[in-house]
Amino acid sequence: MDPKSSWPSEEAILSLLDDESQIVRDSIVRLFREFPEEGRLFLKKITLESNGIVAKNAKDLQQKLGWTDGKEDFLNFIRSRRYELETGWYLLDRTMYPTVDSVHSSLQLDKLADRVRELVAKPMDPRQMCLVINRVLFHEFGYRGAGKNFEDPDNSFLHCVLEHKRGLPITLSLIYILVARRVGFELEPIGLPGRFMVGCFAGDIPFYIDVWAGGKMIDLEEMGSYLGISMEESSGSILLPVTVSEMLTRGCRNLVHHFSLKGKKEEAQMFNSFVIEFDKIRGLETNA
């Protein structure tokens, strides 16, 4: 097939979409880049009308070419009510970075988890597991709080934080939780006012991990003094895990704030629309 001659028939392209050869895939990408209007329409049609490997490959091509509608995909995820933390955050990333390779990010998380496994000597109690994760994330790989660049919106996007190793408490907590889950260690997101943390409820008494402080572990009875609040006057619910929906909503609120500070009203409005949609869905679930 010579992609520079003319736009071929749909049958000719379909016959190649399930071909795993890299040469064929590169040829299709060159074709679509030369005929973007025809390519966009064709891939949209295939993803809507086909199933199986052909539809999957068409979606992969859309992402590779940057022809996905990240905003619409994320809205569809919100409305689906089928929330999964890692998938949801990749979709959040694609609202601003439509060509981001989630496979690459997953492999980076796998690499971190593989190193944790190398250091685990079973049996280990939950605190010892956290010490290992702390060593890998904060010492060996050098993840840190964003510091002076705190207001940079990129600190809220998972793939950016994995690359730059600087993030907000919420995105560092996200990475901590996703790495832990890969090694079979269940941790929970804790959406405290002004500080996102990680909670461990695996033992008899919960404890908390402050990723902003390099993985410092705080006992339950110490949390009031650590946060500078009265636990008697505040709701004890602030120390309970938040849902995937609530965590993603908080990520969106951060982006509204940070884009607003940069004077990027359109981006701020987009993320505010996601907050509104999440709130609407939670309202429907509450009233159901």
KERO-522657 format. One record per atom (N, C-alpha, C): y, x, z; residue in three letters. Coordinates in steps of 0.1 Angstrom, whole numbers, padded with zeros to 4 digits, always signed. Atoms other than C-alpha are relative to their C-alpha. Last residue first. Layout:
REM residues N
YXZALA;...
***
This chain:
REM residues 288
+0012+0006+0006ALA;+0068-0317+0451ALA;-0009-0006+0010ALA;-0001+0015+0000ASN;+0103-0313+0466ASN;-0013-0007-0005ASN;-0003+0005-0014THR;+0098-0277+0477THR;-0001-0015+0000THR;+0013-0002-0008GLU;+0081-0268+0443GLU;+0002-0006+0014GLU;+0010+0009+0004LEU;+0110-0283+0424LEU;-0013+0001+0008LEU;-0004+0013-0005GLY;+0135-0264+0445GLY;-0010-0011-0004GLY;+0004+0001-0015ARG;+0116-0232+0440ARG;+0004-0014+0005ARG;+0014+0001-0001ILE;+0118-0238+0402ILE;-0004-0001+0015ILE;+0004+0013+0005LYS;+0155-0244+0403LYS;-0015-0002+0002LYS;-0003+0009-0010ASP;+0161-0213+0424ASP;-0004-0014-0003ASP;+0010-0002-0011PHE;+0142-0192+0399PHE;+0003-0010+0011PHE;+0013+0005+0004GLU;+0162-0207+0371GLU;-0010+0002+0011GLU;-0001+0014+0000ILE;+0196-0201+0388ILE;-0014-0007-0003ILE;-0001+0004-0014VAL;+0187-0165+0395VAL;-0001-0015+0001VAL;+0014-0001-0005PHE;+0177-0161+0359PHE;-0001-0004+0014PHE;+0008+0011+0005SER;+0210-0175+0348SER;-0014+0000+0004SER;-0003+0011-0009ASN;+0227-0150+0371ASN;-0007-0013-0005ASN;+0009-0001-0012PHE;+0209-0123+0352PHE;+0003-0011+0010PHE;+0014+0002+0004MET;+0225-0135+0319MET;-0009+0001+0013MET;+0003+0014+0001GLN;+0259-0140+0335GLN;-0015-0002-0004GLN;+0000+0006-0013ALA;+0260-0104+0347ALA;-0004-0015-0001ALA;+0012-0004-0007GLU;+0250-0091+0313GLU;-0001-0007+0014GLU;+0011+0006+0007GLU;+0277-0111+0296GLU;-0013+0003+0007GLU;+0001+0014-0004LYS;+0303-0101+0322LYS;-0012-0007-0006LYS;+0009+0006+0011LYS;+0299-0064+0319LYS;-0004-0014+0003LYS;-0008+0008+0009GLY;+0329-0053+0340GLY;-0008-0006-0011GLY;-0003-0008+0012LYS;+0310-0024+0356LYS;+0008-0008-0010LYS;-0009-0011-0004LEU;+0312-0041+0390LEU;+0004+0009-0012LEU;-0014+0005-0002SER;+0299-0073+0374SER;+0009+0012+0004SER;-0007+0002+0014PHE;+0269-0054+0360PHE;+0014-0005+0002PHE;-0003-0013+0005HIS;+0261-0042+0396HIS;+0006-0001-0014HIS;-0010-0007-0007HIS;+0264-0076+0412HIS;+0004+0013-0007HIS;-0013+0008+0001VAL;+0245-0096+0387VAL;+0011+0008+0006VAL;-0005-0003+0014LEU;+0219-0068+0386LEU;+0012-0008-0003LEU;-0006-0013+0000ASN;+0214-0070+0424ASN;+0006+0003-0014ASN;-0013+0001-0007ARG;+0210-0108+0421ARG;+0007+0014+0001ARG;-0010+0005+0009CYS;+0183-0102+0395CYS;+0014-0001+0006CYS;-0002-0010+0010GLY;+0163-0079+0418GLY;+0011-0005-0010GLY;-0009-0010-0006ARG;+0167-0105+0445ARG;+0003+0012-0009ARG;-0014+0006-0001THR;+0153-0131+0423THR;+0010+0009+0006THR;-0006-0001+0013LEU;+0124-0108+0414LEU;+0014-0006+0000LEU;-0003-0014+0003MET;+0116-0104+0451MET;+0007+0001-0013MET;-0012-0004-0008GLU;+0119-0141+0458GLU;+0004+0014-0002GLU;-0011+0007+0005SER;+0095-0151+0429SER;+0013+0005+0008SER;-0004-0007+0013VAL;+0070-0124+0439VAL;+0013-0007-0005VAL;+0009+0003+0012THR;+0070-0140+0474THR;+0005+0009-0012THR;-0006+0009+0010VAL;+0086-0125+0505VAL;-0009-0002-0012VAL;+0000-0003+0015PRO;+0066-0110+0533PRO;+0008-0011-0008PRO;+0011+0004+0007LEU;+0076-0118+0570LEU;+0001+0003-0015LEU;+0010-0011+0000LEU;+0101-0098+0590LEU;-0013-0004-0007LEU;-0005-0010+0008ILE;+0130-0121+0581ILE;-0010+0012-0001ILE;+0005+0001+0013SER;+0109-0150+0594SER;+0005+0012-0009SER;+0012-0009+0002GLY;+0116-0140+0629GLY;-0005+0001-0014GLY;+0012+0007+0003SER;+0150-0157+0625SER;-0011+0011-0001SER;+0003+0002+0015SER;+0178-0139+0641SER;-0013-0006-0001SER;-0010+0009+0007GLU;+0192-0144+0676GLU;-0003-0002-0014GLU;+0000+0013-0007GLU;+0161-0131+0695GLU;+0009-0010-0007GLU;+0011+0008+0005MET;+0156-0103+0670MET;-0001-0014+0006MET;+0007+0006-0011SER;+0191-0090+0678SER;-0011-0009-0006SER;-0002+0015-0002ILE;+0203-0068+0650ILE;-0008-0004+0012ILE;-0013+0003-0007GLY;+0209-0031+0645GLY;+0003-0015+0001GLY;-0008+0007+0009LEU;+0181-0027+0619LEU;+0014-0003+0006LEU;-0001-0008+0012TYR;+0163+0000+0639TYR;+0010-0006-0010TYR;-0009-0011-0003SER;+0171-0018+0672SER;+0002+0009-0013SER;-0013+0005-0004GLY;+0155-0050+0660GLY;+0010+0011+0001GLY;-0007+0004+0012MET;+0126-0033+0641MET;+0014-0005+0004MET;-0012-0009+0002GLU;+0114-0013+0671GLU;+0009-0005-0011GLU;-0010+0001-0011GLU;+0090-0040+0684GLU;+0012+0008-0002GLU;-0006+0013-0001LEU;+0073-0042+0650LEU;+0010-0002+0011LEU;+0009+0010-0006ASP;+0067-0005+0647ASP;+0008-0013+0001ASP;-0006+0006-0012ILE;+0087+0015+0622ILE;-0009-0011+0006ILE;+0007+0012-0005MET;+0073+0039+0597MET;+0006-0005+0013MET;+0001+0001-0015LYS;+0096+0062+0578LYS;-0007-0013+0004LYS;+0013+0005-0005GLY;+0087+0063+0541GLY;-0001+0000+0015GLY;+0012-0009+0003GLY;+0114+0086+0528GLY;-0013-0005+0005GLY;+0000-0011-0010ALA;+0143+0068+0546ALA;-0012+0009-0003ALA;-0013-0006+0002TRP;+0150+0045+0516TRP;+0001+0012+0010TRP;+0001-0009+0011VAL;+0113+0037+0516VAL;+0013+0008-0002VAL;-0013+0000+0006ASP;+0115+0022+0551ASP;+0000+0011-0011ASP;-0003-0012+0006ILE;+0079+0013+0559ILE;+0014+0000-0007ILE;-0008+0001+0012TYR;+0071-0015+0584TYR;+0004+0014-0005TYR;-0011-0010+0000PHE;+0045-0021+0610PHE;+0007+0000-0013PHE;-0007-0004+0012PRO;+0023-0050+0618PRO;+0009+0011+0002PRO;-0014+0001-0002ILE;+0000-0051+0648ILE;+0007+0005-0012ILE;-0002+0010-0010ASP;-0038-0057+0645ASP;+0015-0003+0002ASP;+0005-0002-0013GLY;-0040-0037+0613GLY;+0002-0012+0010GLY;+0015-0002+0001ALA;-0037-0046+0576ALA;-0006+0002+0014ALA;+0006+0010-0009PHE;-0003-0062+0580PHE;-0015+0002+0001PHE;+0014-0002+0000CYS;+0018-0034+0564CYS;-0006-0009+0011CYS;+0007+0004-0012GLY;+0053-0043+0554GLY;-0015+0003-0001GLY;+0014+0003+0003VAL;+0075-0026+0528VAL;-0006-0003+0014VAL;+0010-0009-0006MET;+0113-0026+0530MET;-0014-0004-0004MET;+0014+0004+0004PHE;+0144-0040+0513PHE;-0010+0010+0005PHE;+0010-0011+0002ARG;+0176-0034+0532ARG;-0014-0006-0004ARG;-0006-0013+0002GLY;+0208-0055+0534GLY;-0009+0012-0002GLY;-0015+0000+0004PRO;+0192-0086+0548PRO;+0005+0014-0001PRO;-0009+0000-0012LEU;+0154-0079+0550LEU;+0015-0001-0005LEU;-0014+0002+0004GLY;+0133-0088+0520GLY;+0009-0001+0011GLY;-0007+0005-0011ILE;+0098-0074+0530ILE;+0015+0000-0003ILE;-0014-0001+0001PRO;+0074-0068+0502PRO;+0007-0007+0011PRO;-0008+0012+0004GLU;+0038-0066+0512GLU;+0015+0004-0001GLU;-0013+0000-0007LEU;+0011-0039+0513LEU;+0008-0011-0005LEU;-0009+0011+0002GLU;-0026-0040+0503GLU;+0012+0001+0009GLU;-0007+0001-0013PHE;-0045-0008+0500PHE;+0012-0010-0001PHE;+0006+0009-0008GLY;-0070-0008+0472GLY;+0006-0002+0014GLY;+0011-0007-0008VAL;-0060+0024+0456VAL;-0006-0009+0010VAL;+0009-0007+0009ARG;-0040+0006+0428ARG;-0012+0008+0008ARG;+0009+0010+0005ARG;-0025-0017+0454ARG;-0010+0006-0009ARG;+0010+0004-0011ALA;-0009+0012+0472ALA;-0011-0009-0005ALA;+0009-0012-0002VAL;+0007+0025+0439VAL;-0011-0004+0010VAL;+0009-0001+0012LEU;+0021-0010+0432LEU;-0010+0012+0000LEU;+0010+0011+0000ILE;+0034-0014+0467ILE;-0009+0001-0011ILE;+0009-0003-0012TYR;+0052+0020+0468TYR;-0011-0010+0000TYR;+0009-0011+0004ILE;+0066+0014+0433ILE;-0010+0003+0011ILE;+0008+0005+0011LEU;+0081-0020+0443LEU;-0011+0011-0004LEU;+0011+0008-0007SER;+0094-0005+0476SER;-0010-0006-0011SER;+0008-0010-0006LEU;+0113+0021+0455LEU;-0012-0007+0008LEU;+0009-0006+0011THR;+0125-0007+0433THR;-0008+0011+0006THR;+0009+0010+0005ILE;+0138-0028+0463ILE;-0009+0006-0011ILE;+0011+0003-0009PRO;+0153+0002+0482PRO;-0011-0010-0006PRO;-0005+0008-0011LEU;+0173+0011+0451LEU;-0012-0002+0010LEU;-0001+0015+0000GLY;+0162+0038+0428GLY;+0006-0006+0012GLY;-0010+0005-0009ARG;+0159+0075+0418ARG;+0001-0015-0001ARG;+0005-0002-0014LYS;+0128+0091+0403LYS;+0012-0003+0010LYS;-0010-0008-0007HIS;+0145+0093+0369HIS;-0003+0003+0014HIS;-0004-0012+0007GLU;+0115+0083+0349GLU;+0009+0009+0008GLU;+0012-0009+0002LEU;+0098+0059+0373LEU;+0004+0013-0007LEU;+0002-0006-0013VAL;+0132+0045+0383VAL;-0012+0009-0001VAL;-0010-0010-0002CYS;+0140+0038+0346CYS;-0002+0008+0013CYS;+0003-0011+0008HIS;+0107+0021+0340HIS;+0010+0011+0001HIS;+0012-0008-0004LEU;+0111-0001+0370LEU;-0002+0012-0008LEU;+0011+0001+0010PHE;+0146-0013+0362PHE;-0011+0009+0003PHE;+0008+0012-0002SER;+0169-0019+0392SER;-0011-0002-0010SER;+0007-0001-0012ASN;+0183+0016+0394ASN;-0009-0012+0003ASN;+0013-0006+0003ASP;+0193+0013+0358ASP;-0009+0001+0012ASP;+0010+0011+0002PRO;+0221-0011+0370PRO;-0014+0006-0003PRO;+0005+0000+0014ASP;+0240+0019+0384ASP;-0011-0010-0003ASP;-0004+0012+0007GLU;+0256+0009+0417GLU;-0004+0000-0015GLU;+0007+0012-0005PHE;+0236+0034+0438PHE;+0003-0013-0009PHE;+0001+0008+0011ASN;+0248+0064+0418ASN;-0007-0014+0003ASN;-0013+0002+0005LYS;+0260+0082+0449LYS;+0000-0009-0013LYS;-0011-0007-0005GLY;+0226+0077+0466GLY;+0014-0003-0007GLY;-0010-0003+0010ALA;+0199+0065+0443ALA;+0012+0007+0005ALA;-0010+0010+0002GLY;+0172+0067+0470GLY;+0011+0004-0010GLY;-0011+0001-0010ARG;+0146+0093+0464ARG;+0008-0013-0002ARG;-0007+0012+0000TYR;+0113+0100+0446TYR;+0010-0001+0011TYR;-0014+0000-0002GLY;+0104+0136+0446GLY;+0008-0012-0002GLY;-0006+0005+0012PHE;+0069+0137+0430PHE;+0015-0002+0002PHE;+0005-0006+0011GLU;+0053+0159+0457GLU;+0007-0004-0013GLU;+0001-0014-0001HIS;+0074+0150+0486HIS;-0004+0007-0013HIS;-0013-0005-0004PHE;+0086+0114+0483PHE;+0000+0016+0001PHE;-0012+0005+0006LEU;+0059+0098+0463LEU;+0012+0008+0003LEU;+0001+0001+0015VAL;+0028+0118+0470VAL;+0014-0004-0006VAL;+0001-0014+0006ARG;+0035+0127+0506ARG;+0001+0000-0015ARG;-0013-0006-0002ASN;+0047+0092+0515ASN;+0000+0014-0006ASN;-0008+0005+0010ILE;+0015+0078+0499ILE;+0014+0006+0001ILE;+0005-0006+0013VAL;-0006+0101+0521VAL;+0010-0005-0011VAL;-0004-0014+0000LEU;+0014+0091+0552LEU;-0004+0007-0013LEU;-0014-0001+0003CYS;+0010+0055+0543CYS;+0005+0014+0000CYS;-0001+0003+0014MET;-0028+0059+0542MET;+0015+0001-0004MET;+0004-0012+0007GLN;-0027+0076+0576GLN;+0001-0002-0015GLN;-0011-0009-0002ARG;-0007+0046+0590ARG;-0003+0013-0007ARG;-0012+0003+0008PRO;-0032+0022+0576PRO;+0011+0010+0001PRO;-0006+0012-0004ASP;-0063+0039+0591ASP;+0013-0003-0008ASP;-0014-0002-0004MET;-0083+0063+0571MET;+0006-0013+0005MET;-0008+0011-0003PRO;-0121+0065+0568PRO;+0015+0004+0004PRO;+0004+0012-0008LYS;-0120+0080+0543LYS;-0010+0004+0011LYS;+0013-0004-0006ALA;-0103+0112+0532ALA;-0005-0012+0008ALA;+0006+0009-0010VAL;-0075+0102+0508VAL;-0014+0005+0005VAL;-0003-0004-0013LEU;-0058+0131+0491LEU;-0006-0008+0011LEU;+0004-0013-0002GLU;-0073+0128+0457GLU;+0002+0005+0014GLU;+0014+0000-0002ARG;-0069+0091+0458ARG;-0006+0014+0003ARG;+0003+0005-0014VAL;-0032+0095+0464VAL;-0015+0000+0002VAL;-0003-0010-0010ARG;-0030+0117+0433ARG;-0002-0004+0014ARG;+0011-0010+0001ASP;-0048+0091+0412ASP;+0003+0011+0010ASP;+0012+0005-0008ALA;-0023+0065+0425ALA;-0012+0009-0001ALA;-0004-0001-0014LEU;+0007+0085+0413LEU;-0012-0004+0008LEU;+0000-0014-0004LYS;-0010+0090+0379LYS;+0004+0002+0015LYS;+0014-0004-0002ASP;-0018+0053+0377ASP;-0001+0015+0004ASP;+0004+0005-0013LEU;+0019+0045+0383LEU;-0015+0004+0003LEU;-0007-0008-0010GLN;+0029+0068+0354GLN;-0005-0005+0014GLN;+0006-0012-0001LEU;+0002+0051+0333LEU;+0006+0010+0010LEU;+0012+0002-0008SER;+0016+0017+0341SER;-0008+0013+0001SER;-0003+0002-0014SER;+0050+0029+0330SER;-0012-0002+0008SER;-0004-0013-0005HIS;+0036+0042+0297HIS;+0004-0001+0015HIS;+0012-0008-0002VAL;+0018+0009+0291VAL;+0003+0014+0006VAL;+0006+0002-0013SER;+0050-0009+0298SER;-0013+0007+0002SER;+0015-0001+0001ASP;+0066+0007+0268ASP;-0005-0002+0014ASP;+0006-0008-0010VAL;+0103-0004+0267VAL;-0015-0001+0000VAL;+0011-0009+0006THR;+0113-0017+0233THR;-0007+0008+0011THR;+0011+0007+0007PRO;+0133-0047+0246PRO;-0011+0008-0005PRO;+0007-0011+0007TYR;+0153-0027+0272TYR;-0012-0006-0008TYR;-0010-0010+0004MET;+0178-0051+0287MET;-0005+0011-0009MET;-0012+0008+0003THR;+0157-0083+0291THR;+0011+0009-0005THR;-0002+0002+0014ARG;+0127-0059+0287ARG;+0012-0009-0003ARG;-0005-0012+0007ASP;+0131-0046+0322ASP;+0003-0003-0014ASP;-0014-0002-0004LEU;+0127-0081+0337LEU;+0006+0012-0007LEU;-0007+0010+0008LEU;+0095-0085+0316LEU;+0015+0000+0004LEU;-0001-0005+0014TYR;+0082-0053+0331TYR;+0008-0009-0009TYR;-0010-0010+0000TRP;+0091-0066+0366TRP;+0001+0007-0014TRP;-0013+0006-0001GLY;+0072-0098+0361GLY;+0011+0010-0001GLY;-0003+0006+0012THR;+0041-0080+0349THR;+0014-0006+0000THR;-0002-0011+0009GLU;+0041-0058+0380GLU;+0004-0006-0014GLU;-0011-0009-0003LEU;+0046-0086+0404LEU;+0003+0010-0011LEU;+0007-0013-0004GLU;+0025-0114+0391GLU;+0010+0011+0000GLU;-0008-0012-0003TYR;+0040-0149+0390TYR;-0010+0011+0004TYR;+0012-0009-0001ARG;+0023-0178+0372ARG;+0005+0014+0002ARG;+0004+0000-0014ARG;+0052-0203+0378ARG;-0013+0008+0002ARG;+0015+0002-0001SER;+0053-0207+0340SER;-0005-0001+0014SER;+0004+0014+0001ARG;+0091-0214+0341ARG;-0015-0002+0001ARG;-0005+0007-0012ILE;+0099-0179+0354ILE;-0005-0014+0000ILE;+0007-0005-0011PHE;+0077-0163+0327PHE;+0004-0007+0013PHE;+0013+0006+0001ASN;+0092-0184+0300ASN;-0009+0004+0012ASN;-0002+0014-0004LEU;+0127-0173+0312LEU;-0014-0008-0001LEU;-0001+0000-0014PHE;+0115-0137+0310PHE;+0002-0014+0005PHE;+0013-0003-0006ASP;+0103-0141+0275ASP;+0000-0001+0015ASP;+0008+0012+0001GLU;+0135-0159+0264GLU;-0014+0003+0006GLU;-0005+0011-0009LYS;+0156-0131+0278LYS;-0009-0012-0001LYS;+0003-0003-0014GLY;+0135-0103+0263GLY;+0004-0011+0009GLY;-0012+0006-0007ASP;+0136-0118+0228ASP;-0003+0001+0015ASP;+0003+0010-0009THR;+0112-0094+0210THR;+0013-0006+0007THR;-0003+0013+0005TRP;+0122-0076+0179TRP;-0004-0011+0009TRP;-0011+0005-0008GLY;+0124-0041+0194GLY;+0004-0014-0005GLY;-0012+0001+0009LEU;+0102-0026+0167LEU;+0012-0005+0007LEU;-0002-0013+0005LYS;+0075-0015+0192LYS;+0013+0001-0008LYS;-0005-0008-0010GLN;+0078-0048+0210GLN;+0004+0014-0005GLN;-0013+0006-0004GLN;+0074-0069+0179GLN;+0006+0009+0011GLN;-0009-0004+0010LEU;+0045-0046+0168LEU;+0014-0005+0003LEU;-0003-0014-0003ASP;+0027-0052+0201ASP;+0010+0006-0010ASP;-0009-0001-0011LYS;+0032-0089+0196LYS;+0003+0014+0003LYS;-0013+0004+0005ALA;+0016-0087+0161ALA;+0011+0001+0011ALA;-0006-0011+0007ASN;-0012-0066+0175ASN;+0013-0004-0006ASN;-0003-0011-0010LYS;-0020-0093+0201LYS;+0007+0012-0008LYS;-0012+0004-0007ALA;-0018-0121+0175ALA;+0005+0011+0010ALA;-0011+0000+0009VAL;-0042-0103+0152VAL;+0013-0004+0007VAL;-0006-0013+0002ILE;-0065-0094+0181ILE;+0011+0000-0010ILE;+0008-0012+0000GLY;-0071-0129+0192GLY;+0008+0012-0003GLY;+0005-0003-0013ASN;-0050-0160+0183ASN;-0008+0014-0002ASN;+0012-0007+0000SER;-0027-0170+0154SER;-0005+0003+0015SER;+0011+0007+0006GLU;+0000-0196+0149GLU;-0014+0006+0001GLU;+0000+0014-0003LEU;+0029-0186+0171LEU;-0013-0007-0005LEU;+0001+0002-0014THR;+0024-0149+0172THR;-0001-0014+0004THR;+0014-0004-0005ILE;+0017-0149+0135ILE;-0002-0002+0015ILE;+0009+0010+0005LYS;+0049-0169+0126LYS;-0015+0003+0005LYS;-0003+0012-0008LYS;+0071-0146+0147LYS;-0010-0011-0003LYS;+0006-0002-0013LEU;+0055-0116+0131LEU;+0002-0012+0009LEU;+0015-0001+0001PHE;+0062-0129+0096PHE;-0006+0002+0014PHE;+0005+0014+0002LEU;+0098-0140+0103LEU;-0016+0000+0000LEU;-0003+0008-0012ARG;+0107-0106+0118ARG;-0006-0014-0001ARG;+0009-0004-0011GLY;+0090-0087+0090GLY;+0002-0008+0012GLY;+0013+0006+0003GLU;+0108-0107+0062GLU;-0010+0004+0012GLU;-0001+0014+0000GLU;+0142-0099+0078GLU;-0014-0007-0002GLU;-0001+0006-0013PRO;+0133-0064+0087PRO;+0000-0015+0000PRO;-0002+0014+0003PHE;+0120-0053+0052PHE;+0001-0007+0014PHE;-0007+0001+0013GLU;+0123-0015+0054GLU;+0003-0014-0004GLU;-0014-0006-0001ARG;+0116-0014+0091ARG;+0007-0001-0013ARG;-0009+0010-0007PHE;+0087-0038+0086PHE;+0014+0005+0002PHE;-0002+0011+0008LEU;+0071-0015+0060LEU;+0010-0010+0006LEU;-0009-0004+0011ARG;+0075+0016+0080ARG;+0004-0012-0009ARG;-0013-0002-0007VAL;+0058-0001+0110VAL;+0011+0004-0010VAL;-0006+0014-0002ILE;+0030-0013+0087ILE;+0014+0001+0007ILE;-0004+0005+0012SER;+0024+0023+0075SER;+0006-0014+0001SER;-0012-0007+0004ASP;+0024+0037+0110ASP;+0005-0006-0013ASP;-0010+0006-0008ARG;-0003+0011+0119ARG;+0014+0006-0003ARG;-0003+0013+0004VAL;-0024+0021+0089VAL;+0011-0006+0008VAL;-0006-0001+0013ILE;-0022+0058+0097ILE;+0004-0014-0005ILE;-0014-0004-0003GLN;-0029+0051+0134GLN;+0007+0001-0013GLN;-0003-0013+0005SER;-0062+0033+0124SER;+0015+0003+0002SER;-0005-0008-0011GLU;-0068+0003+0146GLU;+0004+0014-0004GLU;+0005-0013+0003ASP;-0070-0022+0117ASP;+0006+0010+0011ASP;+0011-0003-0010ASP;-0066-0057+0130ASP;-0006+0013-0002ASP;-0004+0001-0014LEU;-0032-0061+0114LEU;-0011+0003+0010LEU;-0002-0013-0007LEU;-0043-0046+0081LEU;+0003-0002+0014LEU;+0012-0008+0001SER;-0059-0077+0065SER;+0001+0014+0007SER;+0010+0005-0010LEU;-0031-0098+0078LEU;-0012+0009+0000LEU;-0004-0005-0013ILE;-0006-0077+0058ILE;-0010-0004+0011ILE;+0001-0015+0000ALA;-0024-0082+0025ALA;+0003+0006+0014ALA;+0014-0003-0001GLU;-0029-0119+0032GLU;-0002+0015+0000GLU;+0004+0001-0014GLU;+0008-0123+0039GLU;-0014+0004+0002GLU;+0004+0014-0004SER;+0016-0110+0004SER;-0004+0000+0015SER;+0013+0004+0005PRO;+0035-0077+0000PRO;-0003-0015+0005PRO;+0007+0006-0011TRP;+0072-0071+0003TRP;-0013-0006-0004TRP;-0004+0014-0002SER;+0081-0048-0025SER;-0007-0005+0012SER;-0001+0007+0013SER;+0079-0012-0037SER;+0005-0014+0002SER;-0013-0001+0006LYS;+0089+0009-0007LYS;+0001-0009-0013LYS;-0009+0008-0007PRO;+0059-0001+0015PRO;+0014+0000-0007PRO;-0013-0008+0001ASP;+0034+0014-0010ASP;+0011-0009+0006ASP;-0012+0008+0000MET;+0000+0000+0000MET;+0012+0009+0000MET;
***
